[in-house]
């Protein structure tokens, strides 16, 4: 058995799988994300122990996907969405405590591997994944191989500047893609519009503009609220700008949308695809890049981390 954990801005999801060929998890566990290194390590170890108890056997190897900059030694250098954790040697700490192999990757890098192997990208060799969650992460497969970059930092596309001199993001950068097209950006924009007198039904439901959260925005979209659908189109436009930039640089055959925002479903996917095609250079003279929803949904990061742990422990290089 192998397990994988996905550490995001708000939650930790752990899954156990029975081998590299698994297509469904054998068990799952959840915990809240914590914002200091020592407690994060303890949380991961507790989730692993819980999965072992659920499965009735130890995990042969552990994979961890974490939102942030992870180097090739498995050290989490920085994460804008997990404040207070810097230069944390996740792999070294867990291997010492758990006494088994540990693989640590960026969460979107792990997710694209899962989607390419057993999800929406199965059978494809040039795939980009865009995770729209608390922030924006991306992962890439080139010619069937994971792309990690020189340091292992590839995939921080959410921090591409798409509006020079734009609003200041929590990182201090102005106008990054993540500011506009992430789940945090969606809620921020909903509150701005509500404070300006729009989204009246959403304000009535929440009680105030500041009380609007992601769940209420998603519910308004599911109900077809016209004002909320306008908000969605704005999100899709910004998401499409970033995806078009990735298409210009990488020329993928498929773009997979994952993360919590992807729970909105087809209106989001079709909107991103439409705006992507509107921004791609020479769009009428090249094959259109398909934009699809992740098949593994919010499980992709944890599933991919488990698959990577299984591959690494078997000395099966994946790029």
Backbone bond lengths (Angstrom), bond angles and torsions (degrees), N, CA, C in turn:
res aa  C-N    CA-C-N  psi(-1)  N-CA   C-N-CA  omega(-1)  CA-C   N-CA-C  phi
1 X - - - 1.462 - - 1.530 109.85 -
2 X 1.312 114.68 147.46 1.466 121.97 177.87 1.526 107.78 -132.01
3 X 1.321 116.22 151.09 1.453 117.91 176.89 1.515 110.67 -129.79
4 X 1.310 115.12 152.56 1.451 122.12 176.92 1.507 109.88 -132.71
5 X 1.324 116.26 144.78 1.460 121.75 179.27 1.519 109.05 -126.54
6 X 1.315 115.51 140.55 1.461 122.84 176.58 1.530 107.33 -114.77
7 X 1.342 116.17 115.18 1.462 121.41 -179.31 1.520 107.77 -104.78
8 X 1.326 116.05 107.88 1.452 121.27 -179.63 1.514 111.41 -106.89
9 X 1.332 115.92 -166.62 1.445 120.74 -177.04 1.516 113.90 -70.65
10 X 1.340 117.73 -22.00 1.470 120.15 -177.13 1.522 114.29 -127.96
11 X 1.344 118.21 -21.54 1.466 118.42 -174.45 1.526 111.25 -144.55
12 X 1.328 113.96 160.36 1.460 123.12 171.68 1.528 107.22 -116.68
13 X 1.326 116.40 124.84 1.462 121.53 176.31 1.513 108.54 -115.64
14 X 1.320 116.71 128.26 1.459 121.79 176.39 1.516 111.11 -117.21
15 X 1.338 116.71 137.84 1.461 122.94 177.42 1.516 109.62 -129.95
16 X 1.322 116.35 147.71 1.462 122.14 171.95 1.512 108.88 -112.73
17 X 1.339 116.91 138.53 1.462 121.89 175.73 1.520 108.55 -127.72
18 X 1.340 115.53 158.43 1.468 118.02 -174.62 1.524 113.33 -94.05
19 X 1.331 118.58 2.76 1.454 120.24 176.76 1.508 112.11 163.78
20 X 1.343 117.31 174.07 1.465 121.29 -176.82 1.522 114.25 -60.46
21 X 1.334 117.55 -22.41 1.460 120.25 -178.96 1.514 114.20 -93.73
22 X 1.322 117.15 7.54 1.467 120.67 -176.55 1.520 111.36 -65.43
23 X 1.317 115.98 143.59 1.466 121.28 175.46 1.524 111.80 -118.14
24 X 1.330 117.52 -8.61 1.455 122.56 176.77 1.529 108.89 -138.70
25 X 1.338 117.76 145.78 1.462 119.82 178.45 1.518 111.90 -73.28
26 X 1.324 115.18 150.61 1.460 120.63 176.16 1.519 111.77 -87.49
27 X 1.330 117.34 -23.70 1.468 121.81 179.76 1.514 108.25 -162.46
28 X 1.331 116.21 160.12 1.459 119.85 178.45 1.526 109.98 -145.05
29 X 1.321 115.89 153.58 1.458 123.42 177.76 1.520 109.16 -143.51
30 X 1.323 117.66 151.60 1.466 122.63 177.19 1.519 110.38 -129.18
31 X 1.331 114.52 152.87 1.465 121.63 173.21 1.516 107.64 -152.57
32 X 1.310 116.35 165.96 1.466 120.67 177.29 1.521 109.89 -83.84
33 X 1.329 116.69 144.04 1.460 121.06 174.20 1.524 108.94 -69.63
34 X 1.325 114.74 138.28 1.467 120.38 177.12 1.520 108.82 -116.29
35 X 1.322 115.04 154.47 1.456 119.48 -168.58 1.522 113.84 -110.45
36 X 1.325 117.26 32.34 1.460 119.83 166.53 1.515 108.00 -139.90
37 X 1.330 116.22 150.13 1.450 121.31 -169.90 1.508 114.54 -62.29
38 X 1.338 117.22 -45.81 1.456 119.69 -176.45 1.524 111.33 -61.66
39 X 1.334 116.06 -44.53 1.461 119.20 -179.26 1.517 111.15 -69.43
40 X 1.340 117.57 -31.99 1.460 119.91 176.89 1.527 110.57 -62.21
41 X 1.328 117.04 -45.39 1.468 120.47 178.24 1.524 110.18 -60.71
42 X 1.326 116.95 -44.19 1.469 120.61 179.20 1.526 111.17 -62.52
43 X 1.329 116.89 -38.38 1.470 120.50 179.53 1.520 111.05 -64.73
44 X 1.340 116.62 -44.96 1.468 120.59 178.21 1.525 110.22 -59.49
45 X 1.322 117.18 -45.55 1.461 120.48 -178.50 1.533 111.50 -65.17
46 X 1.317 116.69 -35.24 1.465 119.79 177.55 1.525 111.36 -67.66
47 X 1.341 116.94 -39.45 1.465 120.08 177.91 1.524 110.59 -65.75
48 X 1.328 117.06 -41.79 1.471 120.73 177.31 1.529 109.94 -60.07
49 X 1.332 116.54 -46.85 1.472 119.90 179.68 1.526 110.79 -61.10
50 X 1.328 117.12 -38.77 1.458 120.09 178.23 1.518 112.52 -64.50
51 X 1.322 116.75 -40.98 1.463 120.71 178.19 1.525 110.85 -65.78
52 X 1.320 116.91 -39.13 1.465 119.71 177.21 1.527 111.06 -63.69
53 X 1.321 116.01 -38.62 1.466 119.33 177.04 1.522 110.68 -65.58
54 X 1.330 116.76 -42.12 1.469 120.73 179.76 1.522 111.53 -62.79
55 X 1.341 116.40 -38.75 1.471 121.20 -175.19 1.526 112.68 -89.96
56 X 1.333 117.09 -13.94 1.456 120.39 179.37 1.513 114.24 72.42
57 X 1.330 117.12 21.35 1.466 120.63 177.80 1.517 109.79 -160.55
58 X 1.340 116.92 158.22 1.462 119.65 -179.59 1.529 111.74 -73.77
59 X 1.309 116.17 156.14 1.461 122.12 175.18 1.532 109.10 -83.59
60 X 1.318 117.15 131.13 1.465 120.63 179.91 1.519 111.78 -69.79
61 X 1.336 117.09 -30.98 1.460 122.16 179.18 1.523 108.07 -156.82
62 X 1.326 115.14 157.93 1.468 121.42 -176.05 1.521 108.44 -125.31
63 X 1.328 116.13 134.35 1.455 121.77 173.77 1.521 109.84 -115.10
64 X 1.320 116.03 143.91 1.461 121.44 179.39 1.520 108.68 -131.84
65 X 1.327 116.27 124.89 1.453 121.91 171.10 1.510 107.64 -109.09
66 X 1.322 117.18 128.43 1.458 119.83 -174.60 1.522 109.92 -132.95
67 X 1.325 116.17 140.09 1.461 121.57 -179.91 1.519 109.37 -72.49
68 X 1.329 116.73 108.94 1.453 120.26 179.89 1.511 111.76 149.67
69 X 1.319 114.97 -174.07 1.456 122.26 -178.28 1.524 108.66 -86.86
70 X 1.330 115.71 111.98 1.463 122.52 -178.20 1.527 108.26 -116.00
71 X 1.334 117.44 124.34 1.463 118.68 -178.34 1.525 110.76 -87.76
72 X 1.327 115.55 179.43 1.466 120.10 -174.17 1.523 113.89 -71.28
73 X 1.340 118.09 -10.73 1.462 120.76 174.02 1.519 112.24 -87.84
74 X 1.345 116.87 -1.90 1.458 120.02 -177.54 1.515 113.16 81.43
75 X 1.340 116.06 26.25 1.463 121.21 177.66 1.530 109.07 -100.31
76 X 1.331 116.18 127.80 1.460 121.63 174.27 1.518 107.59 -79.56
77 X 1.332 116.65 105.55 1.452 120.91 -176.54 1.526 112.64 -78.53
78 X 1.329 116.08 -40.45 1.471 119.32 -174.34 1.514 108.69 -166.05
79 X 1.330 115.96 142.11 1.456 120.78 174.53 1.522 108.91 -143.67
80 X 1.338 117.53 115.11 1.461 118.93 179.09 1.513 113.18 -65.31
81 X 1.331 117.52 -21.57 1.465 120.78 -177.37 1.526 113.23 -100.00
82 X 1.347 117.05 0.06 1.465 121.60 173.56 1.524 106.46 -128.08
83 X 1.314 117.73 73.42 1.461 120.97 -174.67 1.524 111.92 -62.36
84 X 1.321 115.95 144.24 1.452 120.76 177.08 1.512 114.37 94.99
85 X 1.332 118.56 -4.64 1.461 121.40 178.97 1.525 108.64 -115.27
86 X 1.345 115.68 114.56 1.462 121.17 -179.04 1.529 109.13 -135.13
87 X 1.332 115.65 140.75 1.472 121.36 172.08 1.535 111.75 50.44
88 X 1.320 115.75 44.00 1.465 121.17 -178.48 1.532 109.46 -91.27
89 X 1.341 118.94 117.24 1.462 121.25 -178.98 1.531 111.34 -77.46
90 X 1.313 115.44 74.66 1.470 121.00 -171.90 1.526 110.83 -59.03
91 X 1.315 116.21 -49.30 1.467 118.66 -176.78 1.527 111.34 -62.36
92 X 1.335 117.78 -48.33 1.467 120.68 -177.68 1.526 111.36 -62.04
93 X 1.329 117.01 -41.82 1.456 120.23 -179.07 1.524 111.22 -65.66
94 X 1.337 116.24 -45.55 1.466 119.04 -177.16 1.521 111.68 -69.78
95 X 1.323 117.69 -39.01 1.468 118.99 178.46 1.522 110.96 -63.77
96 X 1.334 116.79 -37.35 1.461 119.43 178.49 1.520 111.54 -67.26
97 X 1.328 116.84 -40.25 1.463 120.53 -176.62 1.524 112.76 -80.03
98 X 1.348 116.81 -37.92 1.464 120.79 -173.99 1.521 113.44 -94.05
99 X 1.328 116.98 -15.56 1.471 122.69 178.42 1.520 112.12 54.89
100 X 1.338 115.77 47.85 1.459 122.01 175.51 1.533 107.90 -158.19
101 X 1.343 117.65 165.39 1.466 119.28 -178.19 1.526 112.04 -64.68
102 X 1.329 115.51 140.77 1.459 122.43 178.62 1.521 108.79 -131.32
103 X 1.318 116.30 133.02 1.458 123.39 175.28 1.521 108.11 -113.83
104 X 1.340 117.23 132.95 1.463 120.92 -179.58 1.517 108.88 -127.28
105 X 1.338 116.42 128.15 1.456 123.18 -179.01 1.519 110.11 -137.88
106 X 1.305 116.25 165.93 1.451 121.29 166.05 1.532 108.46 -61.26
107 X 1.326 117.44 144.99 1.466 120.43 -174.28 1.525 112.81 -64.83
108 X 1.339 117.92 -38.50 1.465 119.41 -179.92 1.528 111.36 -72.62
109 X 1.329 117.36 -31.31 1.468 120.36 174.43 1.523 110.02 -63.65
110 X 1.328 116.27 -42.56 1.465 119.55 175.95 1.520 110.94 -64.25
111 X 1.324 116.86 -40.62 1.466 120.47 -177.16 1.519 112.07 -64.75
112 X 1.334 118.37 -41.48 1.463 119.40 -178.56 1.530 110.44 -66.36
113 X 1.332 116.61 -32.39 1.465 119.04 177.92 1.532 110.48 -65.25
114 X 1.332 116.48 -42.79 1.465 119.73 178.72 1.519 111.10 -63.71
115 X 1.333 116.82 -45.41 1.468 119.82 -178.28 1.524 111.15 -66.15
116 X 1.320 117.84 -33.87 1.465 120.61 178.43 1.535 111.65 -71.86
117 X 1.324 116.17 -35.53 1.457 119.30 -177.18 1.527 112.72 -81.60
118 X 1.345 117.86 -44.90 1.462 119.33 -172.25 1.525 113.50 -133.85
119 X 1.343 118.14 5.84 1.448 120.62 -175.11 1.514 114.36 -117.64
120 X 1.318 116.31 -139.86 1.463 121.82 -173.47 1.521 113.53 -67.95
121 X 1.335 117.18 -19.87 1.462 120.48 179.82 1.512 114.26 -98.58
122 X 1.319 117.44 10.58 1.465 120.11 -177.55 1.529 110.42 -60.65
123 X 1.326 116.24 131.13 1.461 121.34 -178.67 1.521 113.25 88.50
124 X 1.332 118.02 -4.89 1.469 122.31 178.34 1.521 109.55 -99.64
125 X 1.332 115.98 157.21 1.465 119.92 -177.88 1.530 113.34 -122.12
126 X 1.324 117.33 -11.81 1.471 121.01 178.60 1.525 107.37 -130.45
127 X 1.327 116.05 97.67 1.459 121.64 -169.69 1.520 109.87 -130.77
128 X 1.321 115.97 136.65 1.468 121.83 169.25 1.518 108.16 -116.85
129 X 1.317 115.99 136.88 1.456 121.13 175.67 1.523 108.62 -116.14
130 X 1.320 115.82 134.65 1.461 122.27 176.45 1.519 107.62 -118.22
131 X 1.325 116.26 116.41 1.456 121.65 179.22 1.519 109.37 -98.27
132 X 1.325 115.87 112.46 1.460 122.21 178.98 1.520 108.12 -99.25
133 X 1.308 115.96 94.10 1.453 120.95 179.71 1.512 109.90 -125.39
134 X 1.327 117.16 -137.39 1.458 120.64 174.38 1.521 109.60 -54.30
135 X 1.332 115.63 -42.94 1.456 123.13 171.26 1.519 109.48 -119.61
136 X 1.342 116.78 -155.76 1.462 121.67 175.27 1.517 107.83 -127.39
137 X 1.328 115.51 126.02 1.457 121.67 173.28 1.510 109.41 -123.23
138 X 1.321 116.37 155.80 1.460 120.49 177.51 1.522 109.88 -135.44
139 X 1.317 115.56 153.17 1.452 122.36 175.30 1.516 109.15 -139.20
140 X 1.342 116.38 150.56 1.458 120.39 -172.36 1.529 111.58 -134.07
141 X 1.323 115.03 139.27 1.462 122.80 169.36 1.520 107.46 -118.51
142 X 1.327 116.76 121.27 1.465 122.61 177.36 1.525 108.60 -112.16
143 X 1.320 116.20 123.86 1.461 121.70 178.12 1.534 111.54 49.59
144 X 1.329 115.54 41.56 1.457 120.83 176.12 1.514 115.28 82.26
145 X 1.347 118.21 1.65 1.457 121.59 -177.33 1.523 110.42 -118.29
146 X 1.318 116.26 141.54 1.463 120.34 174.12 1.526 109.49 -62.39
147 X 1.323 115.40 140.42 1.464 119.36 173.80 1.517 108.85 -109.23
148 X 1.344 116.18 120.10 1.459 121.62 -177.41 1.530 112.99 -109.42
149 X 1.331 117.57 -20.91 1.453 120.11 -175.12 1.512 112.12 86.60
150 X 1.319 115.64 176.03 1.464 122.04 -174.90 1.525 111.53 -62.01
151 X 1.330 117.40 -50.04 1.462 121.55 -178.44 1.519 113.64 -91.88
152 X 1.344 116.44 -10.58 1.452 120.44 -171.37 1.517 112.25 97.02
153 X 1.343 116.99 7.23 1.465 121.75 -172.87 1.528 113.72 -94.54
154 X 1.334 118.37 2.32 1.469 119.84 -176.58 1.529 110.35 -59.36
155 X 1.326 115.66 143.79 1.458 120.33 174.32 1.513 115.10 110.09
156 X 1.323 118.38 4.30 1.468 119.91 179.15 1.535 110.75 -85.78
157 X 1.313 115.43 47.82 1.470 121.15 -175.22 1.519 112.79 -68.97
158 X 1.312 118.07 -20.07 1.455 120.18 178.63 1.516 112.44 -60.81
159 X 1.329 116.13 -15.98 1.461 120.29 -177.83 1.527 112.38 -103.18
160 X 1.345 116.59 10.90 1.464 119.37 168.40 1.526 108.74 -62.02
161 X 1.319 117.67 137.52 1.459 120.87 177.22 1.528 108.32 -82.82
162 X 1.330 115.93 120.06 1.464 119.29 178.06 1.527 111.98 -112.35
163 X 1.329 116.27 -5.64 1.465 119.87 175.09 1.529 107.64 -141.58
164 X 1.319 115.96 94.93 1.466 120.82 -177.34 1.532 110.45 -58.02
165 X 1.335 115.66 128.85 1.453 119.68 -178.71 1.510 113.92 72.90
166 X 1.331 117.21 15.65 1.462 121.49 -177.23 1.513 112.26 -74.56
167 X 1.339 117.05 -167.66 1.467 121.02 -178.41 1.529 111.44 -60.00
168 X 1.323 114.71 151.00 1.470 120.21 -178.68 1.519 110.67 -80.11
169 X 1.331 115.34 128.08 1.461 122.37 177.55 1.528 108.77 -86.30
170 X 1.323 116.87 170.28 1.460 120.44 -179.39 1.520 112.72 -63.86
171 X 1.336 118.18 -19.44 1.458 121.66 176.20 1.521 112.53 -79.10
172 X 1.327 117.25 -12.01 1.456 121.36 -174.28 1.512 113.35 98.26
173 X 1.344 117.22 -15.08 1.465 121.14 177.54 1.526 109.60 -73.39
174 X 1.319 115.92 153.81 1.464 120.82 179.47 1.530 110.73 -109.60
175 X 1.319 115.39 123.99 1.458 121.40 174.03 1.511 116.95 76.69
176 X 1.368 119.95 31.61 1.462 118.39 177.12 1.528 111.83 -75.93
177 X 1.307 115.34 156.98 1.473 122.37 -179.69 1.519 110.87 -53.02
178 X 1.323 117.19 -43.04 1.459 121.78 -176.20 1.527 112.26 -60.49
179 X 1.317 117.34 -31.12 1.461 120.44 -179.46 1.523 111.11 -60.87
180 X 1.324 116.73 -35.81 1.462 121.82 -171.96 1.526 113.96 -95.99
181 X 1.340 117.98 -34.30 1.462 119.82 -165.93 1.523 114.87 -116.21
182 X 1.311 118.74 8.74 1.466 121.71 178.81 1.524 111.05 -90.10
183 X 1.332 116.07 174.55 1.451 119.89 174.61 1.521 111.69 -62.28
184 X 1.327 116.35 -40.42 1.461 119.68 176.22 1.527 110.59 -61.83
185 X 1.341 116.02 -39.47 1.461 119.91 178.72 1.515 112.80 -66.11
186 X 1.327 116.59 -36.85 1.462 121.07 178.85 1.532 110.55 -62.72
187 X 1.323 116.84 -45.68 1.463 120.54 -179.71 1.525 110.52 -67.78
188 X 1.331 116.86 -42.04 1.469 119.26 178.81 1.524 111.33 -59.38
189 X 1.341 116.39 -44.19 1.460 120.13 -179.00 1.523 110.96 -67.58
190 X 1.328 118.06 -37.16 1.459 120.75 177.01 1.529 110.33 -61.54
191 X 1.316 116.88 -42.19 1.466 119.91 179.32 1.524 111.06 -66.47
192 X 1.339 117.12 -38.05 1.464 120.32 177.89 1.525 110.96 -61.93
193 X 1.325 116.10 -46.38 1.460 119.98 -179.27 1.529 110.80 -66.13
194 X 1.329 116.21 -39.10 1.457 119.79 179.33 1.528 110.75 -64.01
195 X 1.332 116.62 -40.79 1.460 120.39 179.25 1.521 111.66 -66.18
196 X 1.335 116.24 -24.04 1.466 121.24 178.75 1.527 112.21 -88.43
197 X 1.329 117.30 5.18 1.455 121.10 175.90 1.505 115.00 98.44
198 X 1.323 118.04 4.48 1.467 121.66 177.62 1.533 109.65 -98.54
199 X 1.339 116.07 177.00 1.469 122.57 179.36 1.532 111.44 55.49
200 X 1.322 116.04 45.82 1.461 121.31 -175.08 1.525 112.36 -58.47
201 X 1.324 117.61 -42.52 1.468 119.84 -178.63 1.523 110.81 -64.79
202 X 1.329 116.25 -37.50 1.454 120.32 -179.70 1.527 110.65 -68.21
203 X 1.322 116.58 -39.41 1.465 120.59 176.71 1.524 110.22 -64.05
204 X 1.330 116.65 -42.61 1.463 120.27 179.21 1.525 110.97 -61.30
205 X 1.321 116.43 -39.75 1.463 120.96 179.51 1.522 111.71 -67.66
206 X 1.348 115.67 -42.29 1.458 120.19 -175.83 1.524 112.76 -80.99
207 X 1.330 116.72 -29.43 1.451 120.76 -177.20 1.512 113.90 102.40
208 X 1.329 116.89 -25.43 1.464 122.22 176.67 1.511 107.97 -166.01
209 X 1.330 116.25 163.45 1.465 120.34 178.49 1.521 110.89 -61.09
210 X 1.331 116.84 -42.20 1.475 120.51 -176.77 1.522 112.85 -70.19
211 X 1.331 117.18 -18.31 1.469 120.26 -179.82 1.528 112.40 -84.71
212 X 1.329 117.43 -6.51 1.471 120.19 178.25 1.521 109.26 -65.50
213 X 1.319 116.16 131.57 1.459 121.14 177.34 1.523 109.93 -131.16
214 X 1.319 115.85 178.80 1.453 120.46 -176.37 1.517 113.27 -60.47
215 X 1.324 117.03 -40.53 1.465 120.41 -178.48 1.524 110.92 -61.86
216 X 1.335 117.21 -40.42 1.462 120.04 -179.95 1.524 111.37 -70.02
217 X 1.341 116.93 -37.08 1.461 119.19 176.96 1.520 109.99 -63.95
218 X 1.323 117.45 -44.71 1.471 121.38 179.44 1.524 110.34 -61.34
219 X 1.330 117.17 -40.72 1.466 120.08 179.98 1.524 111.06 -65.03
220 X 1.327 117.06 -39.98 1.466 120.30 178.29 1.521 111.13 -64.42
221 X 1.317 116.40 -37.73 1.468 120.26 177.65 1.526 110.61 -67.66
222 X 1.330 116.57 -41.51 1.464 119.94 179.01 1.518 111.29 -62.49
223 X 1.347 116.60 -31.13 1.470 121.36 179.31 1.522 112.40 -82.77
224 X 1.341 116.96 -5.01 1.463 120.73 178.29 1.515 114.20 76.83
225 X 1.341 117.93 22.51 1.464 121.02 179.22 1.536 109.64 -56.19
226 X 1.333 118.71 121.52 1.475 121.22 -174.16 1.529 113.29 -58.25
227 X 1.332 117.24 -41.69 1.465 119.48 -179.94 1.524 110.99 -66.02
228 X 1.334 116.59 -38.60 1.462 120.22 177.79 1.525 110.81 -67.14
229 X 1.333 117.90 -35.21 1.461 120.46 177.95 1.526 110.73 -65.62
230 X 1.335 117.51 -33.19 1.459 120.06 174.22 1.518 111.28 -65.00
231 X 1.321 116.44 -39.56 1.461 121.74 175.40 1.527 110.40 -61.47
232 X 1.337 116.64 -41.67 1.458 120.65 178.39 1.523 111.39 -62.68
233 X 1.316 117.73 -41.98 1.460 120.15 -179.78 1.529 110.70 -61.95
234 X 1.316 116.70 -37.75 1.465 119.97 177.13 1.525 110.64 -63.63
235 X 1.337 116.45 -43.94 1.464 120.44 176.79 1.521 110.86 -59.57
236 X 1.343 116.27 -45.31 1.461 120.64 -178.92 1.533 111.52 -62.83
237 X 1.329 115.98 -36.39 1.463 119.45 178.52 1.528 110.57 -62.18
238 X 1.323 116.33 -46.86 1.465 118.89 179.06 1.532 111.32 -67.64
239 X 1.334 116.63 -39.57 1.464 119.14 177.03 1.522 110.40 -61.81
240 X 1.342 116.67 -41.51 1.463 121.02 179.65 1.518 113.24 -64.18
241 X 1.333 117.75 -33.77 1.467 120.37 176.66 1.529 109.84 -61.09
242 X 1.326 116.22 -47.46 1.459 119.16 179.80 1.513 113.08 -65.99
243 X 1.334 116.71 -41.71 1.465 119.59 179.12 1.530 110.31 -64.12
244 X 1.326 117.34 -39.75 1.462 120.01 177.30 1.529 111.11 -61.33
245 X 1.332 117.52 -38.08 1.467 120.21 176.10 1.524 110.68 -61.23
246 X 1.336 116.75 -41.52 1.469 119.84 178.00 1.525 110.48 -64.25
247 X 1.332 117.24 -39.59 1.466 120.84 178.57 1.530 110.27 -62.53
248 X 1.313 116.95 -41.98 1.463 120.13 179.56 1.526 111.80 -61.06
249 X 1.326 116.76 -38.77 1.465 120.65 -175.42 1.525 111.98 -85.47
250 X 1.324 117.99 -38.49 1.458 121.57 -167.39 1.524 114.88 -108.72
251 X 1.326 118.34 -24.06 1.457 122.61 -179.23 1.530 112.28 53.36
252 X 1.356 118.38 54.87 1.464 119.66 178.70 1.527 111.00 -75.99
253 X 1.324 115.80 160.12 1.464 119.70 174.33 1.522 111.10 -88.51
254 X 1.340 117.16 -17.09 1.456 121.54 -176.03 1.520 108.90 -151.01
255 X 1.336 116.46 138.11 1.469 122.20 173.06 1.527 107.23 -118.24
256 X 1.312 116.00 123.59 1.460 122.54 -177.77 1.523 108.66 -105.27
257 X 1.319 117.08 130.86 1.460 122.33 178.82 1.526 108.91 -103.70
258 X 1.329 116.00 122.24 1.464 120.97 179.47 1.526 108.89 -127.83
259 X 1.326 116.70 -171.01 1.456 121.58 178.62 1.515 112.36 93.48
260 X 1.325 115.74 171.08 1.456 120.74 -175.41 1.505 114.32 -62.03
261 X 1.353 117.81 -33.53 1.460 120.00 179.47 1.525 111.02 -65.19
262 X 1.330 116.95 -28.32 1.467 120.82 -179.59 1.520 112.31 -64.56
263 X 1.330 117.33 -14.06 1.466 119.99 176.20 1.531 112.17 -63.20
264 X 1.334 117.68 -16.75 1.469 121.32 175.38 1.522 109.98 -59.42
265 X 1.335 117.31 -32.67 1.457 121.07 173.08 1.519 114.87 93.22
266 X 1.323 115.06 -150.27 1.461 121.26 -171.22 1.528 114.94 -57.73
267 X 1.340 120.85 -38.73 1.470 118.27 177.80 1.527 112.44 -57.33
268 X 1.323 116.74 -36.77 1.465 120.46 176.95 1.523 110.75 -69.08
269 X 1.318 117.51 -48.51 1.470 121.55 -176.07 1.526 110.50 -62.07
270 X 1.331 116.61 -48.21 1.470 119.63 -179.12 1.529 111.29 -65.77
271 X 1.342 116.63 -35.97 1.450 119.50 178.09 1.512 112.13 -65.39
272 X 1.335 116.83 -43.57 1.470 119.98 178.18 1.523 110.12 -64.05
273 X 1.338 117.22 -41.93 1.461 119.95 179.93 1.526 110.61 -62.39
274 X 1.326 116.78 -42.98 1.473 120.21 -179.09 1.529 111.25 -63.37
275 X 1.318 117.21 -46.14 1.453 119.80 -179.24 1.529 111.81 -71.64
276 X 1.324 117.14 -31.36 1.466 119.64 174.75 1.515 110.41 -61.01
277 X 1.326 116.94 -49.61 1.467 120.83 -178.88 1.524 111.00 -63.18
278 X 1.346 116.60 -32.04 1.463 119.43 179.35 1.522 112.02 -67.93
279 X 1.332 117.31 -25.84 1.464 120.83 -175.83 1.528 114.05 -101.83
280 X 1.318 118.70 -12.83 1.462 120.78 -175.96 1.529 110.34 -73.72
281 X 1.299 115.42 133.40 1.467 121.87 179.66 1.529 110.49 -60.96
282 X 1.328 116.11 130.09 1.460 120.72 177.69 1.506 112.75 63.11
283 X 1.335 116.09 35.09 1.458 120.00 -173.20 1.513 115.22 -57.57
284 X 1.334 117.36 -29.09 1.466 120.02 -179.85 1.527 112.25 -83.76
285 X 1.316 117.63 -1.43 1.463 121.25 -174.35 1.522 112.02 -125.20
286 X 1.315 116.70 19.38 1.470 120.71 179.11 1.521 108.26 -145.48
287 X 1.333 117.65 156.76 1.471 119.27 176.71 1.521 109.98 -60.57
288 X 1.300 116.41 136.87 1.458 120.55 179.33 1.529 110.14 -74.54
289 X 1.308 115.29 133.82 1.459 121.01 177.56 1.527 109.09 -76.96
290 X 1.302 116.83 128.41 1.465 120.57 178.32 1.524 110.15 -75.73
291 X 1.327 115.75 138.17 1.457 122.60 173.61 1.522 106.66 -115.08
292 X 1.339 117.18 124.11 1.466 121.03 -175.42 1.525 109.84 -134.74
293 X 1.308 115.54 160.64 1.466 121.24 175.63 1.520 110.14 -80.04
294 X 1.315 115.69 145.90 1.466 120.59 174.67 1.522 109.89 -61.20
295 X 1.308 116.62 133.32 1.464 120.58 -179.95 1.527 111.14 -75.15
296 X 1.322 116.96 -31.37 1.458 120.83 -178.46 1.520 112.51 -86.52
297 X 1.322 117.28 -5.80 1.449 121.50 177.21 1.516 112.47 56.02
298 X 1.331 117.58 -139.30 1.471 120.57 -177.35 1.521 113.74 -69.29
299 X 1.342 117.23 -5.56 1.468 120.13 179.24 1.522 112.71 -85.36
300 X 1.347 117.80 -8.40 1.469 120.54 -168.87 1.529 112.72 -59.81
301 X 1.339 117.77 -45.00 1.458 119.95 -177.38 1.520 112.55 -62.77
302 X 1.335 116.70 -46.89 1.457 120.34 179.80 1.524 111.29 -67.54
303 X 1.331 116.97 -39.81 1.466 120.90 179.43 1.523 109.67 -63.48
304 X 1.332 115.75 -44.72 1.460 119.30 179.26 1.517 112.37 -63.57
305 X 1.338 117.19 -39.43 1.462 120.17 178.07 1.526 110.67 -61.75
306 X 1.339 117.42 -39.60 1.461 120.48 177.59 1.523 111.47 -66.31
307 X 1.351 116.66 -42.08 1.465 119.71 178.22 1.530 111.60 -63.53
308 X 1.333 116.72 -39.36 1.462 120.21 178.59 1.523 111.19 -66.89
309 X 1.334 116.61 -38.95 1.462 119.54 176.73 1.521 111.15 -62.60
310 X 1.334 115.93 -41.34 1.464 120.04 178.76 1.520 110.82 -64.57
311 X 1.346 116.67 -43.29 1.462 120.22 -179.82 1.519 111.70 -66.05
312 X 1.338 116.71 -43.67 1.474 120.07 -179.35 1.511 112.07 -65.11
313 X 1.327 117.33 -40.45 1.461 120.06 -178.47 1.515 111.11 -70.14
314 X 1.335 116.65 -22.28 1.475 120.90 177.20 1.532 111.84 -91.77
315 X 1.340 116.04 6.35 1.470 121.39 -177.33 1.508 111.65 55.20
316 X 1.340 114.57 41.35 1.466 121.51 179.68 1.532 108.18 -106.19
317 X 1.342 119.29 93.12 1.466 120.37 -174.19 1.517 111.98 -60.97
318 X 1.337 114.27 139.85 1.463 118.89 -177.97 1.519 111.93 -121.72
319 X 1.319 117.85 14.42 1.481 119.90 175.38 1.486 112.21 117.23
